[in-house]
Amino acid sequence: MSGRLVLGIETSCDETSAAVLLGEEEILGHVILSQDVHRLYGGVVPELAARAHLGVIGDVVSGALAEAGVTLAEVDAIGVTAGPGLIGALLVGVAWAKGAAFALGLPVVPVHHMEAHLFAPAVEDPRAAPPFVALLVSGGHTLLVHATEWGRYRLLGETRDDAAGEAFDKVARLLGLPYPGGPAIEALAREGDGSRHAFPRPMLRGNAAPGDADYLDFSFSGLKTAVAGEVRALAEAGRLEAERAHLAASFQEAAVDTLVGKTARAVGATGERRVLLGGGVSANGRLRERMRSRLGPGGELFHSTPRLALDNGVMVARCAAFRLGRGEVAGPELTAHASMPFPGLVEAEA
């Protein structure tokens, strides 16, 4: 084999995942185990998530190694998501990585969850490298970032309340759909009319100008509240079941309009026509379709296949390989952090 073998471990939320990556692009082994128990509660229960990770992490890592045809002793480094995320869940992955690294004398590389999402598309398409404008959309985060090179990022905008993925999950719950909400809403929306209900496009006013405080930031709480009000009114009128698909489609259109509109503003502000989508919501087909159309001729859109858009060990291994190349190895003091600064991220100039 030529290139370093990196084992990536991801346990930040409700997916236990491990992957073995050779170099920057060759996936030798990859296992993702999702926790279906959270469907019973309509969202992730942190204590249950941590316990589930603890019960399966050894098997998940063993499965990825077996698929790769290597032993743990043959790995050159272990990368692990150290934050942000659910603290109990993160600690399971970090503790396992530290224990294995100590036992075998391997370097362990802490990885920022959202930076890992930036790297995911590059594993499948080497052209997905900076410079680009990145829209990172997940259950806990919504960020607009201008990546000038790997490791150097400028924050353009972020959510002020609910993240995009969180809004999808909450609206799904209102419509009686299962967790996770994104795929369920997208599937139901195909049966509905997205113009049937006039939901707001938060902070996307037409007279906004560069430099305005809300020009590139996001807010989804008002959209969620508008859907909740419409659901309540339709339920009282006995029409909710007939309108569920239309509500899903109308909500999705409003959310996608907002995400695409803000990204288009970022493209205009930076002059960068290359856009990368990362995070779980980036798997939404309508978002990809609308973003590609908005960029038009001369624009480039990069995103992962749906499997690598989810939380996964491959993106962790790829990010860890980059950080390892810079000599960024953790010591025995490594621990997990529910909140964690995005490495290399600076505020945009006013």
VEXFINU-55817 format. One record per residue (C-alpha): residue in three letters; chain; x, y, z. Coordinates in steps of 0.05 Angstrom, whole numbers, plus 5000, padded with zeros to 4 digits. Layout:
% residues N
> ALA,A,X,Y,Z
...
% end
This chain:
% residues 350
> MET,A,5000,5000,5000
> SER,A,5023,5070,4986
> GLY,A,5000,5127,5031
> ARG,A,4980,5130,5104
> LEU,A,4925,5087,5133
> VAL,A,4879,5128,5177
> LEU,A,4823,5099,5219
> GLY,A,4767,5150,5228
> ILE,A,4716,5144,5285
> GLU,A,4651,5184,5289
> THR,A,4604,5184,5349
> SER,A,4580,5256,5354
> CYS,A,4505,5242,5352
> ASP,A,4466,5179,5333
> GLU,A,4510,5145,5282
> THR,A,4567,5101,5304
> SER,A,4616,5098,5246
> ALA,A,4687,5077,5230
> ALA,A,4726,5078,5166
> VAL,A,4795,5061,5141
> LEU,A,4822,5110,5089
> LEU,A,4885,5100,5049
> GLY,A,4915,5166,5028
> GLU,A,4862,5218,5013
> GLU,A,4811,5181,4970
> GLU,A,4814,5105,4976
> ILE,A,4761,5079,5023
> LEU,A,4783,5009,5044
> GLY,A,4730,4997,5097
> HIS,A,4669,5035,5122
> VAL,A,4614,5018,5171
> ILE,A,4556,5063,5194
> LEU,A,4508,5039,5247
> SER,A,4448,5084,5257
> GLN,A,4408,5083,5322
> ASP,A,4335,5070,5305
> VAL,A,4313,5075,5378
> HIS,A,4307,5151,5372
> ARG,A,4248,5143,5324
> LEU,A,4206,5124,5385
> TYR,A,4218,5193,5414
> GLY,A,4218,5237,5352
> GLY,A,4289,5260,5363
> VAL,A,4356,5240,5393
> VAL,A,4357,5223,5467
> PRO,A,4429,5238,5489
> GLU,A,4434,5185,5543
> LEU,A,4407,5131,5497
> ALA,A,4455,5153,5443
> ALA,A,4516,5148,5488
> ARG,A,4496,5079,5513
> ALA,A,4484,5054,5443
> HIS,A,4553,5078,5420
> LEU,A,4585,5045,5479
> GLY,A,4552,4978,5463
> VAL,A,4573,4975,5389
> ILE,A,4636,5017,5378
> GLY,A,4683,4957,5384
> ASP,A,4643,4917,5332
> VAL,A,4637,4976,5285
> VAL,A,4712,4989,5285
> SER,A,4726,4914,5277
> GLY,A,4678,4912,5218
> ALA,A,4712,4970,5183
> LEU,A,4781,4939,5194
> ALA,A,4757,4871,5169
> GLU,A,4727,4902,5107
> ALA,A,4793,4938,5095
> GLY,A,4833,4874,5105
> VAL,A,4879,4905,5157
> THR,A,4890,4899,5231
> LEU,A,4889,4957,5280
> ALA,A,4964,4949,5289
> GLU,A,4974,4965,5214
> VAL,A,4939,5032,5220
> ASP,A,4984,5094,5219
> ALA,A,4937,5140,5259
> ILE,A,4869,5145,5290
> GLY,A,4825,5205,5277
> VAL,A,4764,5216,5321
> THR,A,4710,5269,5325
> ALA,A,4724,5308,5389
> GLY,A,4667,5359,5380
> PRO,A,4620,5391,5373
> GLY,A,4563,5344,5389
> LEU,A,4529,5307,5446
> ILE,A,4581,5304,5501
> GLY,A,4565,5233,5524
> ALA,A,4566,5206,5453
> LEU,A,4631,5242,5437
> LEU,A,4666,5215,5499
> VAL,A,4653,5144,5476
> GLY,A,4691,5154,5411
> VAL,A,4747,5195,5442
> ALA,A,4758,5146,5499
> TRP,A,4761,5087,5451
> ALA,A,4809,5123,5404
> LYS,A,4855,5144,5462
> GLY,A,4856,5074,5491
> ALA,A,4872,5041,5425
> ALA,A,4924,5094,5408
> PHE,A,4958,5086,5475
> ALA,A,4959,5011,5472
> LEU,A,4991,5010,5403
> GLY,A,5033,5072,5405
> LEU,A,4993,5107,5350
> PRO,A,4981,5181,5342
> VAL,A,4909,5204,5354
> VAL,A,4882,5264,5316
> PRO,A,4822,5304,5343
> VAL,A,4774,5324,5288
> HIS,A,4722,5380,5287
> HIS,A,4655,5351,5264
> MET,A,4637,5407,5216
> GLU,A,4706,5412,5185
> ALA,A,4700,5338,5171
> HIS,A,4636,5351,5132
> LEU,A,4676,5400,5089
> PHE,A,4724,5344,5070
> ALA,A,4671,5291,5054
> PRO,A,4659,5311,4981
> ALA,A,4734,5313,4967
> VAL,A,4740,5239,4981
> GLU,A,4695,5223,4922
> ASP,A,4715,5282,4877
> PRO,A,4786,5311,4884
> ARG,A,4761,5374,4848
> ALA,A,4721,5390,4911
> ALA,A,4779,5429,4941
> PRO,A,4784,5502,4960
> PRO,A,4772,5555,4940
> PHE,A,4697,5549,4948
> VAL,A,4637,5576,4986
> ALA,A,4611,5521,5032
> LEU,A,4541,5514,5058
> LEU,A,4544,5468,5118
> VAL,A,4475,5445,5138
> SER,A,4462,5393,5191
> GLY,A,4417,5378,5250
> GLY,A,4457,5423,5296
> HIS,A,4491,5473,5251
> THR,A,4479,5519,5191
> LEU,A,4541,5556,5167
> LEU,A,4564,5594,5106
> VAL,A,4639,5592,5100
> HIS,A,4689,5617,5048
> ALA,A,4745,5566,5044
> THR,A,4806,5597,5012
> GLU,A,4849,5535,5026
> TRP,A,4844,5474,5071
> GLY,A,4851,5498,5142
> ARG,A,4836,5572,5126
> TYR,A,4762,5590,5130
> ARG,A,4724,5655,5134
> LEU,A,4656,5655,5168
> LEU,A,4604,5689,5125
> GLY,A,4539,5672,5160
> GLU,A,4508,5625,5211
> THR,A,4441,5609,5242
> ARG,A,4415,5652,5298
> ASP,A,4368,5599,5326
> ASP,A,4347,5532,5296
> ALA,A,4393,5497,5248
> ALA,A,4364,5475,5181
> GLY,A,4365,5401,5199
> GLU,A,4332,5416,5266
> ALA,A,4276,5454,5230
> PHE,A,4265,5393,5184
> ASP,A,4261,5348,5245
> LYS,A,4212,5393,5282
> VAL,A,4167,5402,5222
> ALA,A,4167,5328,5210
> ARG,A,4144,5317,5281
> LEU,A,4087,5367,5270
> LEU,A,4066,5328,5208
> GLY,A,4069,5261,5244
> LEU,A,4130,5238,5204
> PRO,A,4186,5195,5232
> TYR,A,4255,5217,5255
> PRO,A,4300,5236,5221
> GLY,A,4255,5287,5189
> GLY,A,4294,5307,5127
> PRO,A,4285,5244,5085
> ALA,A,4213,5237,5108
> ILE,A,4194,5308,5088
> GLU,A,4230,5302,5021
> ALA,A,4193,5238,5005
> LEU,A,4124,5266,5025
> ALA,A,4138,5332,4989
> ARG,A,4142,5296,4922
> GLU,A,4067,5284,4929
> GLY,A,4050,5357,4945
> ASP,A,4046,5426,4916
> GLY,A,4101,5471,4943
> SER,A,4062,5534,4927
> ARG,A,4000,5513,4965
> HIS,A,4019,5546,5031
> ALA,A,4055,5613,5034
> PHE,A,4108,5604,5087
> PRO,A,4160,5658,5102
> ARG,A,4231,5659,5076
> PRO,A,4266,5682,5140
> MET,A,4315,5739,5134
> LEU,A,4312,5738,5059
> ARG,A,4281,5806,5048
> GLY,A,4291,5835,4979
> ASN,A,4318,5902,5002
> ALA,A,4375,5872,5043
> ALA,A,4444,5897,5026
> PRO,A,4515,5872,5038
> GLY,A,4537,5895,5107
> ASP,A,4467,5888,5138
> ALA,A,4470,5846,5201
> ASP,A,4423,5794,5173
> TYR,A,4448,5792,5102
> LEU,A,4483,5724,5106
> ASP,A,4455,5697,5172
> PHE,A,4399,5646,5178
> SER,A,4338,5639,5222
> PHE,A,4290,5580,5218
> SER,A,4249,5588,5282
> GLY,A,4198,5634,5249
> LEU,A,4188,5585,5192
> LYS,A,4177,5528,5240
> THR,A,4127,5571,5279
> ALA,A,4089,5588,5215
> VAL,A,4083,5514,5198
> ALA,A,4059,5498,5268
> GLY,A,4005,5551,5263
> GLU,A,3981,5525,5196
> VAL,A,3981,5453,5222
> ARG,A,3939,5474,5282
> ALA,A,3889,5511,5239
> LEU,A,3882,5454,5190
> ALA,A,3874,5403,5245
> GLU,A,3818,5444,5276
> ALA,A,3784,5447,5208
> GLY,A,3792,5372,5198
> ARG,A,3835,5382,5136
> LEU,A,3904,5365,5161
> GLU,A,3910,5296,5130
> ALA,A,3890,5322,5062
> GLU,A,3942,5377,5066
> ARG,A,4002,5340,5096
> ALA,A,4038,5330,5030
> HIS,A,4026,5403,5010
> LEU,A,4051,5427,5078
> ALA,A,4114,5385,5070
> ALA,A,4127,5411,5000
> SER,A,4113,5483,5020
> PHE,A,4159,5479,5080
> GLN,A,4214,5447,5039
> GLU,A,4208,5501,4985
> ALA,A,4213,5556,5038
> ALA,A,4274,5524,5071
> VAL,A,4309,5511,5005
> ASP,A,4294,5581,4979
> THR,A,4326,5609,5042
> LEU,A,4388,5565,5038
> VAL,A,4398,5577,4963
> GLY,A,4384,5651,4969
> LYS,A,4434,5661,5025
> THR,A,4487,5620,4988
> ALA,A,4475,5661,4925
> ARG,A,4488,5724,4966
> ALA,A,4553,5693,4991
> VAL,A,4573,5677,4919
> GLY,A,4561,5749,4900
> ALA,A,4598,5776,4960
> THR,A,4660,5733,4949
> GLY,A,4659,5727,4873
> GLU,A,4670,5652,4883
> ARG,A,4627,5610,4836
> ARG,A,4648,5543,4865
> VAL,A,4599,5519,4919
> LEU,A,4605,5459,4965
> LEU,A,4547,5429,5003
> GLY,A,4562,5390,5067
> GLY,A,4523,5360,5125
> GLY,A,4462,5316,5128
> VAL,A,4414,5366,5096
> SER,A,4460,5368,5035
> ALA,A,4430,5301,5015
> ASN,A,4364,5335,4999
> GLY,A,4353,5328,4925
> ARG,A,4311,5391,4919
> LEU,A,4367,5432,4951
> ARG,A,4419,5405,4903
> GLU,A,4373,5416,4843
> ARG,A,4357,5488,4861
> MET,A,4429,5505,4880
> ARG,A,4455,5478,4814
> SER,A,4402,5518,4776
> ARG,A,4417,5582,4815
> LEU,A,4492,5577,4801
> GLY,A,4478,5570,4727
> PRO,A,4530,5563,4672
> GLY,A,4601,5574,4698
> GLY,A,4583,5553,4768
> GLU,A,4607,5489,4800
> LEU,A,4570,5450,4854
> PHE,A,4603,5396,4897
> HIS,A,4569,5349,4946
> SER,A,4576,5279,4972
> THR,A,4535,5218,4956
> PRO,A,4480,5210,5008
> ARG,A,4521,5159,5049
> LEU,A,4578,5208,5059
> ALA,A,4531,5266,5072
> LEU,A,4511,5231,5136
> ASP,A,4556,5232,5197
> ASN,A,4608,5181,5178
> GLY,A,4678,5155,5193
> VAL,A,4705,5169,5123
> MET,A,4699,5245,5130
> VAL,A,4733,5240,5198
> ALA,A,4791,5199,5170
> ARG,A,4800,5248,5112
> CYS,A,4801,5308,5158
> ALA,A,4847,5272,5205
> ALA,A,4895,5256,5147
> PHE,A,4899,5331,5132
> ARG,A,4911,5350,5205
> LEU,A,4961,5294,5213
> GLY,A,5000,5321,5154
> ARG,A,5007,5386,5193
> GLY,A,5032,5350,5254
> GLU,A,4969,5363,5295
> VAL,A,4969,5304,5342
> ALA,A,4935,5303,5410
> GLY,A,4967,5286,5476
> PRO,A,4937,5246,5533
> GLU,A,4898,5307,5556
> LEU,A,4851,5300,5496
> THR,A,4777,5301,5514
> ALA,A,4711,5315,5480
> HIS,A,4676,5382,5476
> ALA,A,4601,5394,5464
> SER,A,4621,5461,5435
> MET,A,4686,5469,5399
> PRO,A,4717,5525,5358
> PHE,A,4720,5512,5284
> PRO,A,4795,5507,5269
> GLY,A,4822,5560,5222
> LEU,A,4755,5597,5221
> VAL,A,4757,5673,5226
> GLU,A,4701,5724,5225
> ALA,A,4688,5757,5158
> GLU,A,4708,5829,5152
> ALA,A,4651,5878,5160
% end
